[in-house]
């Protein structure tokens, strides 16, 4: 049925448009697929190469009647095209018995020496900093972007499924992808118009969003943030192109000759410019690479047109296809400027040809280039919220004027389709389920409240036993200027209720002046962080893990009250001051003690700490992008560094506060994209406490007695195994993204990913602090890694069944400590690309 319906629909669609569409498979005489064979419309420069499975799909706005297929070692073959749409072609190539005289066409390993294509590539490298907007001191241009999501591989069987009962009307408007030839249904459209300004002398760039529009989800900034993070800008001249948090080697990279085979296929005039056509494809499977071709000018060596298609063997999850096209305009004899950028991603659970999924398509059009108009440096520093609906929601007249590429009929229909779907109860139910899974909260619209988080409902620890928790928060919209939230919890072993409540209020949007406060009475594991918790709502997994290694009995009863003021005087610089008052005591006194020497006590020992602190904090996150203008904002990226400086002043006498002390802490976290070798994440932490404080106020080296891999902790340390008042720690974790495993034939197809980690800490504990907490040392060792740095290393395997990662952790020293764990296995689940 599918084979009858789809070609008929396609024929009706294109018959009047003068297009040619072809698709099929190229085989050898034994019926085996021929990968990377050349497929061209004869007497044109429009072509493609087959994928790893010998399949191809191609279309042209022009009418063609001959298809040329060639591959070195095989006889070239011409195929007559009797119709404008020809699918399911099966083309067989015969082995060649003669040496080809003409331009060598492409297959197998290509030489790096005496290769004209590689010679041209070297000239591209030499000239790339002179091409495009880099050629000028300053630049500005208009940028129009539309991002669309479509359900694909739609057939009659899918339409008849129960999930679509009552929603059959959505299938009235179907189209066919010009890249894959699959039928699809548009379901979401986002449009953005902006002005971009840049200064190559200052190395600054700023994008001002002028208008933004979403189909059916106006003002839904969560969707905008997701889309913006998914499709970030890139430059094909860069050595590595980042998509879905993975670094792909660019075919124009200086390391490209070690990654790709290149071959000169053709040359022709394009817009009166003589250009060479170079085909490229990967030297090895399972690496993050592309296949495709590009046209490059013979004098400027600027790219005129390029297409990139991710190979099916590439080690990337949930993405079956990535296809990119870029076209450049010839402005004058020496300037080529980006005109249009198109990217298609086929998201699917499987990489099989017939598997269904969702297309994500981004089209970006550039125009209105202006050069060498200087702006002050302050202009680039003033950055506001790019998607403030008060500023960017525009009327239809705005879009008629500023769309640099018009909407086709399918795209126009998305707005009407989503407006209709929002009125259908069944669709609203589906939407609510997805929303709950994504946010963790159940929306109660008529009360303007959310219930949740659903992920915190159940927990277990040795003090409380089984535990349940229910929370509530106010929610009028994503940009609420204030928010109240809280929770109640109950432990079935200690038979006690716990609670937490907080409120935060945005007083000034421009400076992001926020006041906040709250109170929390609960049981917590404080031995999982070097910084004391001031979060009245959060809860670490160490306090709620259903299964732990050894006894998780060093738990603390905490009654914490907080008040704070923070602001953002400069972009990505947050400054805050506040105060806390807390009481701390052991949740299991028979197993864990926070006792300390107290001469004012009748017994000379106190078991409860009462402490008032003043604190000041500065957080700098260069490169961080956020969305929203309310009291809570969402992040749009995760590739930024974080520098934190925290000062705490403990003051005795305030509400019975016990101790005077000063504490200063610094941390620096940085992700590093190491070219094609994956991603390294590093964190350095330094801290010192001045003054005498008991165990409950010292810095505990973060242990991990759960089975979950938790960055920033030491999985072979028990909670409170090391305690310090002065410390320096380092965490390094590198994910090779399968770079090494892809070289091993037996495991290459599993698409596993290798992760290595190294972490260490050095610290001291003064004699005065040891003496102060001597009563606690009866069941808690008071030792610091001051003799030598404590270290661990780990080897991990990720992407097991696409969702599981397992780490094998080894303890490097201090193996003679009581109950030391020399080895541990931890793991984590996740849906990573």
RODOBA-104007 format. One record per residue (C-alpha): residue in one letter; x, y, z. Coordinates in steps of 0.5 Angstrom, whole numbers, plus 500, padded with zeros to 3 digits. Example, Ala and Ser with C-alpha at 12.3 -4.5 7.8 and 13.67 -1.06 7.14 Angstrom:
<recs>
   r    c1    c2    c3
   A   525   491   516
   S   527   498   514
</recs>
This chain:
<recs>
   r    c1    c2    c3
   X   500   500   500
   X   506   505   502
   X   509   504   495
   X   503   506   491
   X   501   512   496
   X   507   515   496
   X   510   516   489
   X   503   518   487
   X   503   524   492
   X   510   526   490
   X   508   526   483
   X   502   530   484
   X   506   535   488
   X   512   536   483
   X   509   535   476
   X   508   543   475
   X   515   545   479
   X   520   542   474
   X   524   538   479
   X   527   532   479
   X   528   527   484
   X   531   520   485
   X   533   515   490
   X   535   508   490
   X   541   503   492
   X   548   502   488
   X   550   495   488
   X   556   491   485
   X   555   485   481
   X   555   480   487
   X   549   484   490
   X   553   488   495
   X   552   495   496
   X   557   500   494
   X   559   505   499
   X   561   512   497
   X   560   511   489
   X   559   518   485
   X   552   520   483
   X   551   526   478
   X   545   529   474
   X   549   529   467
   X   552   535   464
   X   551   539   471
   X   555   540   477
   X   549   537   482
   X   551   530   485
   X   552   526   491
   X   555   520   494
   X   552   514   496
   X   552   512   504
   X   555   507   508
   X   549   502   505
   X   550   504   498
   X   544   508   498
   X   543   515   495
   X   537   520   495
   X   538   527   491
   X   533   532   488
   X   534   538   483
   X   530   544   482
   X   532   543   474
   X   529   538   470
   X   534   532   468
   X   534   526   464
   X   540   522   465
   X   544   520   471
   X   551   518   471
   X   554   513   477
   X   561   512   477
   X   566   509   482
   X   574   507   481
   X   574   500   479
   X   568   500   476
   X   565   502   469
   X   561   508   469
   X   553   507   468
   X   548   512   465
   X   541   511   467
   X   535   514   463
   X   530   518   468
   X   523   517   464
   X   520   521   470
   X   521   527   474
   X   520   522   480
   X   524   516   480
   X   525   512   487
   X   527   505   489
   X   532   505   483
   X   537   499   484
   X   543   500   480
   X   548   495   479
   X   556   497   477
   X   560   492   473
   X   568   491   474
   X   572   495   470
   X   577   491   465
   X   580   498   463
   X   584   503   466
   X   580   510   466
   X   583   516   462
   X   579   521   464
   X   579   525   471
   X   580   520   476
   X   573   518   480
   X   573   516   487
   X   573   510   491
   X   578   507   496
   X   584   510   500
   X   586   516   496
   X   594   518   497
   X   596   524   501
   X   601   526   496
   X   601   528   489
   X   593   529   490
   X   591   535   486
   X   585   535   491
   X   590   535   497
   X   594   541   494
   X   587   545   493
   X   586   544   500
   X   592   546   503
   X   591   553   499
   X   584   553   502
   X   587   553   509
   X   592   559   507
   X   586   563   505
   X   581   561   510
   X   582   567   514
   X   582   572   508
   X   575   569   506
   X   568   572   508
   X   567   577   514
   X   574   576   517
   X   576   580   511
   X   574   586   514
   X   575   590   521
   X   568   590   522
   X   561   587   519
   X   554   587   520
   X   548   583   517
   X   541   581   517
   X   540   574   519
   X   533   570   518
   X   532   563   521
   X   527   558   521
   X   527   551   525
   X   522   546   524
   X   520   539   527
   X   517   534   523
   X   514   527   524
   X   517   522   518
   X   516   516   515
   X   509   516   515
   X   505   511   512
   X   498   508   513
   X   500   503   518
   X   502   509   523
   X   496   513   521
   X   491   508   523
   X   494   507   530
   X   490   508   536
   X   495   514   539
   X   492   518   533
   X   485   516   534
   X   481   523   534
   X   487   526   531
   X   487   524   524
   X   486   531   521
   X   493   532   522
   X   495   528   516
   X   492   532   511
   X   498   535   509
   X   504   531   508
   X   510   532   504
   X   517   529   502
   X   524   531   504
   X   528   533   498
   X   534   530   502
   X   532   523   504
   X   525   522   500
   X   521   520   506
   X   514   523   507
   X   514   527   513
   X   508   532   517
   X   511   538   520
   X   509   539   527
   X   513   545   530
   X   516   552   527
   X   520   557   530
   X   522   563   526
   X   527   569   529
   X   530   575   525
   X   536   578   528
   X   542   583   527
   X   549   581   528
   X   554   586   529
   X   562   584   529
   X   569   587   530
   X   575   583   528
   X   580   587   531
   X   576   587   538
   X   574   579   537
   X   567   581   539
   X   560   579   536
   X   553   581   538
   X   547   578   536
   X   540   582   537
   X   534   578   536
   X   529   583   533
   X   523   578   532
   X   521   571   534
   X   515   567   533
   X   513   560   535
   X   508   555   532
   X   502   554   537
   X   507   555   543
   X   508   563   544
   X   512   565   549
   X   514   558   551
   X   522   559   552
   X   523   552   554
   X   522   550   547
   X   526   556   544
   X   532   554   549
   X   532   547   547
   X   532   549   540
   X   537   554   541
   X   542   549   544
   X   540   544   539
   X   542   548   533
   X   548   552   535
   X   552   556   530
   X   558   554   526
   X   564   556   521
   X   566   550   516
   X   573   553   516
   X   574   551   523
   X   578   545   524
   X   572   542   528
   X   564   543   528
   X   560   542   534
   X   553   538   533
   X   549   535   539
   X   555   536   544
   X   560   532   539
   X   566   535   535
   X   566   533   528
   X   572   533   524
   X   571   539   518
   X   573   537   511
   X   576   543   511
   X   580   542   517
   X   588   542   517
   X   587   535   520
   X   583   533   514
   X   588   529   510
   X   589   524   516
   X   581   523   517
   X   578   524   510
   X   580   521   503
   X   579   527   498
   X   579   527   490
   X   578   532   485
   X   572   530   481
   X   570   536   476
   X   571   543   475
   X   566   548   472
   X   564   556   472
   X   559   557   477
   X   556   564   477
   X   562   566   472
   X   567   564   477
   X   571   558   475
   X   571   552   481
   X   573   546   483
   X   569   540   485
   X   572   536   491
   X   569   529   493
   X   571   527   500
   X   569   521   505
   X   572   518   511
   X   578   514   512
   X   575   510   517
   X   569   508   520
   X   565   510   527
   X   569   516   527
   X   565   523   528
   X   566   525   520
   X   562   527   514
   X   562   525   507
   X   560   530   501
   X   563   535   496
   X   565   542   495
   X   566   547   490
   X   572   552   491
   X   574   558   487
   X   580   557   483
   X   583   564   485
   X   581   566   492
   X   580   559   494
   X   574   561   498
   X   568   555   498
   X   562   557   493
   X   558   551   496
   X   559   545   500
   X   555   539   503
   X   556   535   509
   X   553   528   511
   X   554   525   517
   X   556   517   515
   X   551   512   518
   X   557   509   522
   X   559   515   526
   X   558   514   534
   X   552   519   535
   X   546   517   538
   X   539   518   537
   X   541   521   530
   X   540   517   524
   X   542   523   519
   X   545   530   519
   X   545   533   512
   X   548   540   511
   X   548   545   505
   X   552   552   505
   X   551   557   499
   X   556   563   499
   X   555   569   494
   X   560   572   490
   X   560   579   492
   X   565   582   488
   X   572   578   485
   X   575   577   492
   X   569   576   497
   X   565   570   498
   X   559   571   503
   X   555   566   507
   X   548   567   503
   X   544   560   506
   X   545   555   511
   X   541   549   511
   X   541   543   516
   X   537   537   517
   X   537   532   523
   X   533   526   523
   X   532   524   530
   X   530   516   531
   X   531   511   536
   X   534   506   531
   X   539   507   525
   X   535   503   520
   X   532   506   514
   X   525   504   515
   X   525   507   522
   X   521   513   524
   X   523   519   527
   X   523   526   527
   X   526   531   522
   X   529   537   525
   X   531   542   520
   X   534   549   520
   X   534   554   515
   X   538   560   516
   X   539   566   510
   X   544   572   511
   X   543   579   507
   X   544   586   508
   X   552   586   509
   X   555   592   511
   X   562   593   513
   X   567   597   517
   X   562   601   521
   X   566   601   528
   X   562   601   534
   X   564   602   541
   X   567   596   545
   X   561   598   550
   X   556   596   545
   X   558   589   545
   X   558   588   552
   X   551   590   553
   X   547   584   553
   X   540   583   555
   X   535   577   554
   X   535   575   547
   X   528   573   547
   X   524   577   552
   X   517   577   549
   X   515   584   550
   X   521   586   545
   X   521   580   540
   X   513   578   539
   X   512   581   532
   X   506   582   528
   X   504   579   521
   X   507   585   518
   X   513   585   521
   X   514   578   518
   X   512   579   511
   X   517   585   511
   X   523   581   514
   X   523   574   512
   X   529   573   508
   X   526   567   505
   X   518   566   505
   X   514   560   508
   X   512   554   503
   X   505   552   504
   X   507   546   509
   X   510   551   513
   X   504   556   513
   X   500   550   515
   X   504   549   522
   X   501   555   525
   X   494   553   524
   X   495   546   525
   X   498   547   532
   X   492   552   534
   X   487   547   532
   X   491   541   536
   X   491   545   542
   X   484   545   543
   X   484   537   542
   X   483   534   549
   X   487   528   547
   X   493   532   544
   X   493   536   551
   X   494   530   555
   X   500   528   551
   X   503   534   551
   X   502   534   559
   X   505   527   559
   X   511   530   556
   X   511   536   560
   X   511   532   566
   X   517   528   564
   X   521   534   562
   X   520   538   568
   X   518   533   573
   X   512   538   575
   X   505   536   574
   X   501   543   572
   X   495   545   576
   X   493   551   571
   X   487   553   575
   X   491   554   581
   X   497   557   578
   X   501   551   582
   X   505   546   580
   X   506   539   584
   X   513   536   584
   X   518   534   583
   X   515   527   581
   X   523   525   581
   X   523   526   589
   X   517   522   591
   X   521   516   594
   X   527   515   598
   X   531   511   603
   X   536   512   608
   X   538   509   615
   X   536   514   619
   X   529   515   616
   X   528   508   613
   X   523   509   607
   X   521   516   605
   X   516   520   601
   X   516   527   599
   X   511   532   596
   X   512   539   593
   X   508   545   591
   X   510   551   587
   X   507   557   584
   X   507   558   577
   X   504   563   573
   X   508   563   567
   X   516   562   565
   X   517   569   567
   X   514   570   574
   X   517   575   577
   X   516   571   584
   X   516   564   586
   X   514   561   592
   X   515   553   593
   X   516   548   599
   X   515   541   600
   X   513   536   606
   X   517   529   607
   X   515   523   612
   X   520   518   614
   X   517   511   616
   X   522   509   621
   X   523   515   625
   X   516   517   624
   X   518   524   623
   X   515   530   618
   X   520   534   615
   X   519   540   611
   X   522   546   606
   X   520   552   604
   X   523   558   600
   X   521   564   596
   X   524   569   591
   X   523   576   588
   X   525   579   582
   X   526   587   584
   X   529   589   578
   X   530   586   571
   X   535   590   569
   X   540   589   574
   X   537   582   576
   X   536   584   583
   X   533   578   587
   X   532   577   594
   X   530   570   597
   X   529   567   604
   X   527   560   606
   X   527   555   612
   X   528   547   612
   X   528   542   617
   X   531   535   614
   X   536   530   614
   X   542   530   610
   X   548   527   608
   X   553   533   608
   X   559   529   607
   X   558   530   599
   X   560   537   598
   X   566   541   600
   X   561   547   601
   X   556   547   606
   X   549   547   603
   X   545   553   603
   X   539   550   599
   X   533   549   603
   X   529   545   597
   X   535   541   594
   X   537   534   596
   X   543   530   595
   X   542   523   592
   X   547   520   598
   X   541   522   603
   X   536   518   599
   X   539   513   595
   X   536   506   595
   X   542   502   595
   X   549   504   598
   X   556   501   599
   X   557   500   607
   X   553   504   612
   X   550   510   610
   X   549   512   617
   X   553   519   618
   X   547   523   617
   X   546   530   620
   X   539   533   622
   X   539   540   620
   X   535   546   621
   X   537   552   616
   X   534   559   615
   X   537   563   610
   X   536   570   607
   X   540   573   601
   X   540   578   596
   X   544   578   589
   X   544   582   583
   X   548   581   576
   X   551   588   575
   X   555   585   569
   X   553   580   564
   X   554   573   567
   X   557   576   573
   X   553   575   579
   X   554   578   586
   X   550   576   592
   X   550   577   600
   X   546   574   605
   X   546   570   612
   X   544   563   615
   X   542   561   621
   X   543   553   622
   X   543   548   628
   X   546   541   626
   X   546   535   630
   X   547   527   629
   X   541   524   626
   X   544   517   629
   X   548   519   635
   X   549   512   636
   X   553   511   630
   X   555   518   628
   X   557   524   633
   X   558   531   632
   X   560   532   639
   X   565   538   641
   X   568   540   647
   X   564   546   650
   X   567   549   657
   X   560   552   658
   X   556   546   658
   X   555   542   664
   X   558   536   661
   X   563   539   658
   X   561   537   651
   X   555   539   646
   X   552   535   641
   X   548   540   637
   X   552   546   633
   X   548   553   633
   X   551   557   628
   X   550   564   625
   X   554   566   618
   X   554   572   614
   X   556   570   607
   X   558   573   600
   X   559   570   594
   X   561   572   586
   X   560   567   581
   X   563   569   574
   X   560   564   568
   X   564   567   561
   X   560   565   555
   X   554   563   559
   X   547   564   555
   X   541   564   558
   X   533   565   556
   X   528   568   560
   X   527   575   564
   X   523   572   570
   X   526   570   577
   X   528   564   574
   X   532   563   568
   X   534   557   563
   X   541   556   561
   X   542   555   553
   X   548   552   553
   X   553   548   557
   X   560   549   554
   X   562   555   559
   X   567   556   565
   X   565   557   572
   X   569   561   577
   X   566   562   584
   X   569   566   590
   X   565   565   597
   X   567   568   603
   X   563   566   610
   X   564   569   616
   X   562   566   622
   X   559   570   628
   X   558   568   635
   X   553   570   640
   X   548   572   635
   X   541   568   637
   X   546   563   641
   X   551   562   635
   X   557   558   638
   X   563   560   633
   X   567   565   630
   X   571   564   624
   X   573   566   617
   X   572   561   611
   X   574   563   604
   X   573   558   598
   X   575   558   590
   X   573   553   585
   X   574   554   577
   X   570   549   573
   X   572   549   565
   X   570   544   559
   X   575   543   554
   X   573   541   547
   X   580   537   545
   X   579   537   537
   X   577   530   535
   X   579   527   541
   X   573   528   545
   X   571   533   551
   X   575   534   558
   X   572   537   564
   X   576   540   569
   X   575   543   576
   X   580   546   581
   X   577   547   588
   X   581   551   594
   X   579   553   601
   X   581   555   608
   X   578   556   614
   X   581   561   619
   X   579   559   627
   X   577   553   631
   X   571   550   629
   X   568   543   630
   X   567   537   625
   X   560   540   623
   X   563   546   620
   X   569   543   617
   X   570   541   610
   X   569   534   608
   X   572   531   602
   X   566   529   598
   X   566   521   598
   X   561   517   595
   X   558   511   598
   X   552   510   592
   X   553   506   586
   X   552   512   582
   X   558   516   578
   X   557   523   581
   X   563   528   578
   X   566   532   584
   X   566   526   589
   X   571   520   590
   X   567   514   589
   X   572   510   593
   X   572   514   599
   X   567   513   605
   X   563   519   608
   X   567   523   613
   X   573   519   611
   X   577   525   610
   X   576   532   614
   X   580   538   613
   X   580   546   614
   X   585   547   608
   X   584   543   602
   X   586   543   594
   X   582   538   590
   X   583   537   582
   X   578   533   578
   X   579   531   571
   X   574   527   566
   X   575   526   559
   X   570   523   554
   X   574   520   548
   X   567   519   545
   X   569   513   542
   X   575   515   538
   X   579   509   541
   X   574   504   540
   X   573   506   533
   X   580   503   531
   X   578   496   534
   X   575   492   529
   X   571   487   534
   X   568   492   538
   X   567   498   533
   X   560   497   531
   X   558   497   539
   X   559   505   538
   X   562   504   545
   X   565   511   548
   X   571   511   553
   X   572   515   559
   X   578   516   563
   X   578   520   570
   X   583   522   575
   X   582   526   581
   X   586   528   587
   X   586   532   594
   X   591   534   599
   X   588   537   605
   X   590   539   613
   X   587   539   619
   X   590   543   625
   X   591   540   632
   X   586   545   635
   X   580   543   631
   X   582   536   632
   X   582   537   639
   X   576   541   639
   X   572   535   636
   X   575   530   640
   X   569   527   642
   X   566   526   635
   X   573   522   634
   X   570   516   637
   X   566   513   631
   X   569   518   626
   X   576   518   624
   X   579   526   624
   X   584   525   619
   X   586   529   613
   X   590   527   607
   X   596   531   609
   X   602   526   608
   X   601   526   601
   X   595   527   596
   X   590   522   596
   X   588   520   589
   X   584   516   585
   X   583   514   577
   X   578   511   573
   X   576   507   567
   X   569   508   564
   X   565   505   558
   X   560   509   556
   X   554   508   551
   X   552   501   553
   X   545   500   550
   X   546   508   548
   X   544   509   555
   X   548   506   560
   X   555   508   563
   X   560   504   567
   X   566   506   571
   X   571   502   574
   X   574   506   580
   X   581   505   583
   X   584   508   589
   X   591   510   588
   X   594   510   596
   X   592   511   603
   X   590   503   602
   X   592   502   609
   X   586   506   612
   X   581   502   616
   X   576   499   611
   X   579   502   605
   X   576   501   599
   X   581   499   593
   X   576   498   588
   X   569   500   586
   X   564   500   580
   X   559   506   579
   X   554   507   573
   X   550   512   571
   X   544   513   566
   X   543   518   561
   X   540   520   554
   X   546   523   551
   X   547   524   543
</recs>
